[in-house]
Every structure is written in C-alpha cells, then in structure tokens.
C-alpha cells in the first residue's frame, strides 16, 4: 500500500506536469503570434521548423528509452501525415490572421465537426443531450465572430479549414492507433518526418526560400532564436500532453484544457490589446458553457458504461 509521502509525491508530480503543460501550451500561442506580428516569419516555414524539431526530439526520446519505436508501413500513414501538415498550417494561418480570441473560439468548433464526421461517415451515435451542447458552442463562436471588430474574412476561411482538417486528423489518429496498435508517440515518430518531407517539397511553391521573407533569408538573431524556441516549445507541448494522459487520463487533460482556454483568451486581450465587446464576451461565455456541458455529459456517460461493464457477470 502506498504511503502518504508516496501519494503526496505522486500528486506533486502530476501538479508539476499540469503546470508545465499550462505554461508551454499558452506560451506557444503567444510566441507564434509574436513571431507573426513582430517578425513576419513565413507560416509554412515555421510549421516545417516545428515538425523537424518534434522529430529530432522524439528521436532523442526513443534513444533515452522513453518510448519504443514500432515499425510501421509508410503507405498506412500517408493520409495521416498529409492531414497533420494541413491542420498545423491552417491553424497557424488562423492565428496569424485572427485575434487570439477568435482563433481560440474557432478551435472549439472541432468538437461539433468531429461529432458530425463520426455520425455521417462512421455511423456512430451520440445521445440527444450531447448533441444539444453543440448549440451553445456554435452560437458562441458565431456571436464572437460577428461582433469581432477585427473580423477578417480570410482569417475565418483559414479558421474553418483548420477546424475541418484538425477534426479529420483527430478522427484518423484514433482510428490509426487502434488499427496499428501504437500509442501517440510511436505514431508521431513516423508521421513527423513524413510531414516534414511533404512541407519541404511544398514550401517553395508558396513561400520564398531565400532573400527577404524566406526561411533562409537575412533574419535577425532574435527572430531566429524565437523561431527555434517556438519549435522546442511545440515539441514540449506534444510531450507534456502524452505524459499527462499517460499519468492521469484523457478526461483530466480535457478538463484542464478548459482552464487553458480561459487563460489564453484573457492573455490575448491583455498582451495584444485585442478589443472585446459585450456581445463577444457573451459569445465566449456561451461557448465555454457548451464545452463544460459537453464534458460533463460525456464523463457521466463514460462512467455509466464502466459501471455496466463491472456489473456484467
């Protein structure tokens, strides 16, 4: 039986892990926004740096026996790697072209879109109360976007594409993990270099490689350090998510996500002086209410399913 000291140490480790994830998750949003606003670093090139640093970080992790790589056929990961490129690029473009509040709220639409994909493409059913929570989530996002004085049509197009591709990616990741019997780090270890190669081929068609504004252009030392730091923090976000889910549960991570959601919104208005109207505030509260209701109902349904399995002879 674990002693009180062991339990306190265990709780301390989990609290430290959650705090670390909170810091790096918020930091990556603000740092990327800062890079776009103050340095104008090209979006796809920044994403490429993230992918390369993530793969190098995972390579070091497997050398340190943090996880064991599993041989996977590249053909099985092709579509997943492509969607990984799309979701990161479009999400970053949304951040670049929208206020942090609109960017953050748009991401909340991932839940309704995932439910729609699973309902129409995978014939999965959801209870009425789960479906009803999608109304305040969607209504809040629409309210915020409509009353956003910095409304940007191109930004909303990128946000919509980001939500769609992110939703597809999350559905496919779950399916691939189940199909190939791998965890998220094993999957990302093979997926990151494939996505890096795809972006490396694609970037020259959309962004300059050399000269002013190119990835190999005459950037200041501070800009390059910011970009490198952004790549390292992006890797730390992925690693800390894996650690939290492995040491607590996906539910704990999602509940903690609501706290990060609020802090990131608040930070955007403080650091970047994004204007916030009363109607936008109502939209944010409406979306937050929908997210909390969705999590509450999802949790109670999962607990109910576990109870039935335990009671079954």
Backbone torsions as a table, in degrees:
resi	resn	phi	psi	omega
1	UNK	NA	133.8	-176.7
2	UNK	-68.9	136.7	179.4
3	UNK	-75.8	166.6	179.0
4	UNK	-60.9	-39.5	179.9
5	UNK	-62.8	-40.3	178.7
6	UNK	-64.3	-41.4	-179.6
7	UNK	-65.9	-39.9	178.9
8	UNK	-64.7	-42.1	178.4
9	UNK	-62.9	-42.0	178.9
10	UNK	-62.4	-43.8	178.3
11	UNK	-64.8	-38.0	178.6
12	UNK	-63.4	-40.7	178.9
13	UNK	-63.7	-43.6	-179.4
14	UNK	-66.2	-42.5	178.1
15	UNK	-61.8	-41.0	178.9
16	UNK	-65.4	-40.7	178.5
17	UNK	-64.1	-41.4	178.3
18	UNK	-65.6	-42.6	179.3
19	UNK	-64.0	-40.8	178.7
20	UNK	-62.8	-44.7	178.6
21	UNK	-62.7	-40.1	177.8
22	UNK	-58.6	-47.4	-177.4
23	UNK	-64.5	-48.3	-176.4
24	UNK	-72.0	-33.9	-179.6
25	UNK	-66.9	-41.1	178.8
26	UNK	-73.8	-39.3	-178.4
27	UNK	-61.1	-40.8	-176.4
28	UNK	-65.3	-37.4	179.1
29	UNK	-65.9	-50.0	-177.3
30	UNK	-68.7	-38.0	-179.3
31	UNK	-66.3	-44.5	178.0
32	UNK	-62.2	-42.7	178.5
33	UNK	-62.1	-40.6	179.4
34	UNK	-63.2	-42.1	179.3
35	UNK	-62.4	-41.9	179.6
36	UNK	-67.8	-44.5	-174.3
37	UNK	-73.5	-44.8	-170.7
38	UNK	-99.3	-20.2	-179.0
39	UNK	-118.5	-21.0	179.1
40	UNK	64.5	31.1	179.9
41	UNK	-67.0	136.9	-176.1
42	UNK	-63.1	139.6	-171.9
43	UNK	-61.6	-54.0	-175.8
44	UNK	-65.2	-34.0	178.1
45	UNK	-65.9	-38.9	177.0
46	UNK	-64.4	-41.1	177.9
47	UNK	-62.0	-40.8	178.0
48	UNK	-60.8	-43.1	176.8
49	UNK	-59.4	-43.9	178.5
50	UNK	-57.8	-46.7	-177.3
51	UNK	-64.1	-44.1	-178.6
52	UNK	-64.9	-45.2	179.1
53	UNK	-64.1	-39.1	178.1
54	UNK	-62.2	-43.9	179.6
55	UNK	-65.2	-43.3	178.1
56	UNK	-62.5	-39.8	177.7
57	UNK	-63.2	-42.3	178.8
58	UNK	-68.0	-35.0	177.4
59	UNK	-61.9	-43.4	177.6
60	UNK	-64.7	-41.0	179.9
61	UNK	-61.0	-42.4	-179.0
62	UNK	-72.1	-29.0	175.0
63	UNK	-68.7	-29.1	177.9
64	UNK	-89.4	9.5	178.6
65	UNK	61.7	29.7	175.3
66	UNK	-73.4	-30.9	171.8
67	UNK	-151.2	159.8	-179.0
68	UNK	-105.0	119.9	178.6
69	UNK	-65.6	150.9	179.8
70	UNK	-125.5	132.9	-178.0
71	UNK	-68.1	125.5	-177.7
72	UNK	-128.7	142.3	178.2
73	UNK	-71.0	125.1	-178.2
74	UNK	-56.1	-33.8	-178.2
75	UNK	-61.3	-29.5	-179.3
76	UNK	-74.5	-18.5	-173.9
77	UNK	-107.9	-2.5	-173.4
78	UNK	-57.7	-52.0	-178.6
79	UNK	-66.0	-37.2	179.4
80	UNK	-64.7	-44.5	179.9
81	UNK	-64.0	-38.3	179.1
82	UNK	-65.5	-44.1	179.7
83	UNK	-68.3	-31.0	176.6
84	UNK	-62.8	-44.1	175.8
85	UNK	-58.6	-49.5	-176.5
86	UNK	-61.3	-44.9	-174.8
87	UNK	-69.7	-37.5	179.7
88	UNK	-71.9	-43.2	-179.6
89	UNK	-62.8	-49.6	-177.7
90	UNK	-68.1	-35.6	177.6
91	UNK	-65.0	-42.0	177.7
92	UNK	-67.4	-37.1	176.7
93	UNK	-65.0	-35.5	175.9
94	UNK	-64.1	-43.7	178.0
95	UNK	-63.4	-38.7	-178.0
96	UNK	-67.6	-34.8	-171.9
97	UNK	-105.5	-4.0	179.5
98	UNK	-121.6	166.4	169.1
99	UNK	-69.4	160.1	-179.4
100	UNK	-62.8	-35.4	179.1
101	UNK	-61.6	-48.5	179.5
102	UNK	-65.8	-41.4	177.4
103	UNK	-58.1	-47.0	-176.4
104	UNK	-68.2	-42.7	-179.2
105	UNK	-67.5	-38.3	179.2
106	UNK	-58.9	-36.7	179.3
107	UNK	-62.0	-27.2	179.5
108	UNK	-64.7	-20.6	179.2
109	UNK	-72.1	-8.4	178.7
110	UNK	-59.0	-41.3	-178.9
111	UNK	-59.8	-52.6	177.6
112	UNK	-59.0	-38.8	-178.1
113	UNK	-69.1	-39.7	176.8
114	UNK	-60.6	-43.5	179.0
115	UNK	-62.1	-41.7	178.9
116	UNK	-63.7	-44.1	179.5
117	UNK	-61.8	-46.2	-178.3
118	UNK	-68.6	-31.0	179.4
119	UNK	-72.3	-47.9	-173.1
120	UNK	-87.7	-29.2	-176.7
121	UNK	-101.5	-27.3	-176.0
122	UNK	-118.3	6.3	178.2
123	UNK	52.1	35.7	176.7
124	UNK	-88.5	141.5	-178.2
125	UNK	-106.0	147.4	178.1
126	UNK	-127.8	145.7	-178.7
127	UNK	-65.5	160.5	-178.7
128	UNK	-60.5	-41.0	-176.9
129	UNK	-67.1	-33.3	175.2
130	UNK	-65.2	-44.4	-179.8
131	UNK	-63.0	-36.8	-178.9
132	UNK	-67.0	-28.5	179.2
133	UNK	-66.3	-19.3	-179.9
134	UNK	-70.4	-21.5	-179.3
135	UNK	-66.2	-54.7	179.1
136	UNK	-65.1	-32.5	178.3
137	UNK	-61.6	-50.8	-177.7
138	UNK	-67.0	-43.6	-179.5
139	UNK	-61.0	-41.4	179.7
140	UNK	-63.8	-41.4	179.1
141	UNK	-64.9	-42.2	179.5
142	UNK	-64.4	-44.9	178.9
143	UNK	-57.9	-48.0	-178.6
144	UNK	-62.3	-44.3	-177.6
145	UNK	-66.6	-40.2	-176.7
146	UNK	-65.6	-38.2	-176.5
147	UNK	-98.6	7.8	177.8
148	UNK	-74.1	114.0	-177.1
149	UNK	-68.1	-19.0	176.7
150	UNK	-99.8	28.1	-177.9
151	UNK	-54.9	132.8	-177.0
152	UNK	-131.3	113.2	-176.1
153	UNK	-59.4	-45.4	179.6
154	UNK	-61.8	-39.7	178.1
155	UNK	-60.5	-39.6	179.8
156	UNK	-70.2	-33.5	175.8
157	UNK	-63.6	-45.8	178.2
158	UNK	-63.2	-40.1	179.3
159	UNK	-61.9	-44.2	-179.9
160	UNK	-64.2	-44.3	178.0
161	UNK	-64.0	-39.4	178.5
162	UNK	-61.1	-44.2	179.4
163	UNK	-63.5	-45.2	-178.6
164	UNK	-62.3	-49.6	-177.0
165	UNK	-70.4	-36.9	176.7
166	UNK	-61.7	-42.5	-179.8
167	UNK	-63.5	-45.6	177.7
168	UNK	-60.6	-43.6	-179.4
169	UNK	-60.6	-46.1	-177.8
170	UNK	-65.3	-38.4	177.3
171	UNK	-65.4	-44.8	-178.1
172	UNK	-69.2	-35.6	177.9
173	UNK	-60.1	-47.4	178.8
174	UNK	-59.9	-43.0	-179.6
175	UNK	-66.3	-42.4	-179.1
176	UNK	-68.1	-39.7	178.3
177	UNK	-60.8	-40.3	179.4
178	UNK	-70.7	-43.6	-177.7
179	UNK	-65.7	-44.1	-174.9
180	UNK	-95.3	-4.1	180.0
181	UNK	55.6	55.0	179.0
182	UNK	-131.0	159.7	174.1
183	UNK	-92.4	177.6	-173.6
184	UNK	-64.4	-35.4	-179.1
185	UNK	-70.9	-39.4	177.6
186	UNK	-62.7	-39.1	-179.6
187	UNK	-69.5	-45.5	-178.6
188	UNK	-65.6	-30.9	-178.9
189	UNK	-60.8	-36.9	178.9
190	UNK	-90.1	-29.4	-175.2
191	UNK	-75.6	-39.1	-176.4
192	UNK	-59.5	-48.4	178.6
193	UNK	-66.1	-33.5	176.8
194	UNK	-64.5	-43.4	179.0
195	UNK	-65.9	-37.6	177.9
196	UNK	-61.3	-44.6	-179.9
197	UNK	-63.6	-40.3	178.5
198	UNK	-62.2	-44.7	-179.6
199	UNK	-68.2	-37.3	-179.4
200	UNK	-59.9	-37.3	178.8
201	UNK	-75.7	-33.9	-173.6
202	UNK	-82.4	-39.3	-173.6
203	UNK	-49.7	-46.4	-177.9
204	UNK	-58.6	-22.3	-179.9
205	UNK	-80.3	-20.9	-175.3
206	UNK	-116.6	-24.9	-177.1
207	UNK	-136.1	148.8	176.9
208	UNK	-68.2	144.9	177.6
209	UNK	-92.7	-35.5	-178.0
210	UNK	-123.6	167.0	178.7
211	UNK	77.8	-169.1	-176.5
212	UNK	-59.6	124.7	177.8
213	UNK	83.4	-0.6	178.8
214	UNK	-91.6	158.8	-178.3
215	UNK	-60.0	-32.5	178.0
216	UNK	-102.5	24.2	-178.7
217	UNK	-80.1	-176.4	-177.2
218	UNK	-80.7	69.1	-179.9
219	UNK	-80.7	151.2	175.8
220	UNK	-71.3	159.6	179.3
221	UNK	-60.6	-39.8	-179.0
222	UNK	-63.5	-39.2	178.8
223	UNK	-64.6	-44.6	-179.7
224	UNK	-65.3	-39.1	177.9
225	UNK	-65.2	-39.5	177.6
226	UNK	-61.9	-43.8	-179.5
227	UNK	-64.8	-44.2	178.3
228	UNK	-64.1	-42.5	178.0
229	UNK	-62.2	-39.4	177.7
230	UNK	-60.4	-41.4	177.8
231	UNK	-64.2	-42.5	179.8
232	UNK	-65.3	-42.7	-179.5
233	UNK	-67.4	-37.4	176.8
234	UNK	-59.4	-41.2	177.3
235	UNK	-65.5	-41.0	179.8
236	UNK	-64.3	-34.5	176.6
237	UNK	-61.0	-49.4	179.6
238	UNK	-60.6	-44.1	-178.1
239	UNK	-65.5	-42.3	-178.2
240	UNK	-69.7	-33.8	175.5
241	UNK	-61.0	-46.7	-179.9
242	UNK	-60.4	-43.4	-178.1
243	UNK	-65.2	-43.5	-178.5
244	UNK	-64.0	-47.0	-179.7
245	UNK	-64.4	-38.2	179.1
246	UNK	-68.6	-31.2	-176.2
247	UNK	-102.1	-12.7	175.4
248	UNK	-126.0	-99.5	176.6
249	UNK	-168.4	161.2	176.1
250	UNK	-58.3	-31.1	-179.4
251	UNK	-65.0	-45.8	178.6
252	UNK	-58.8	-42.9	-179.1
253	UNK	-63.1	-42.8	-179.1
254	UNK	-68.0	-40.5	177.3
255	UNK	-62.6	-41.4	178.3
256	UNK	-64.8	-30.7	178.5
257	UNK	-60.1	-32.7	179.4
258	UNK	-64.8	-37.5	178.6
259	UNK	-64.9	-44.3	178.8
260	UNK	-63.5	-38.2	179.0
261	UNK	-55.7	-48.2	-178.2
262	UNK	-67.6	-44.0	-178.3
263	UNK	-65.9	-40.3	179.6
264	UNK	-64.1	-42.0	177.1
265	UNK	-59.8	-48.9	-178.8
266	UNK	-61.2	-44.6	-179.4
267	UNK	-61.4	-37.1	179.3
268	UNK	-62.3	-41.4	-179.4
269	UNK	-72.4	-30.6	-178.8
270	UNK	-79.9	-50.4	-173.3
271	UNK	-75.8	-39.7	-174.5
272	UNK	-106.9	8.2	176.6
273	UNK	53.5	36.1	177.4
274	UNK	-67.0	128.7	-179.8
275	UNK	-68.8	146.6	-179.5
276	UNK	-134.5	114.3	178.1
277	UNK	-87.4	168.3	178.8
278	UNK	-61.4	-41.7	-179.1
279	UNK	-65.4	-36.5	175.2
280	UNK	-64.6	-41.0	177.4
281	UNK	-59.5	-41.4	177.4
282	UNK	-64.5	-38.3	178.0
283	UNK	-62.8	-42.6	179.1
284	UNK	-62.8	-45.9	179.8
285	UNK	-63.2	-39.5	179.9
286	UNK	-62.4	-47.1	179.2
287	UNK	-64.6	-43.1	179.6
288	UNK	-61.8	-39.9	176.8
289	UNK	-60.9	-44.5	179.5
290	UNK	-63.0	-41.6	179.6
291	UNK	-64.2	-45.0	180.0
292	UNK	-64.2	-41.8	179.0
293	UNK	-63.7	-44.0	177.9
294	UNK	-57.8	-47.8	-179.1
295	UNK	-62.6	-43.1	-179.1
296	UNK	-61.0	-48.7	-178.3
297	UNK	-66.9	-39.4	179.8
298	UNK	-63.3	-42.0	179.2
299	UNK	-63.2	-46.3	-177.8
300	UNK	-66.0	-34.3	176.9
301	UNK	-68.8	-39.3	178.0
302	UNK	-65.7	-40.8	178.0
303	UNK	-64.0	-39.6	177.9
304	UNK	-62.7	-40.8	178.7
305	UNK	-64.8	-40.6	179.1
306	UNK	-64.5	-41.1	-179.8
307	UNK	-62.1	-41.1	179.1
308	UNK	-64.2	-39.3	179.3
309	UNK	-66.5	-38.4	179.6
310	UNK	-67.9	-40.2	-177.8
311	UNK	-74.0	-22.0	-176.9
312	UNK	-66.5	128.6	-178.2
313	UNK	-70.0	NA	NA
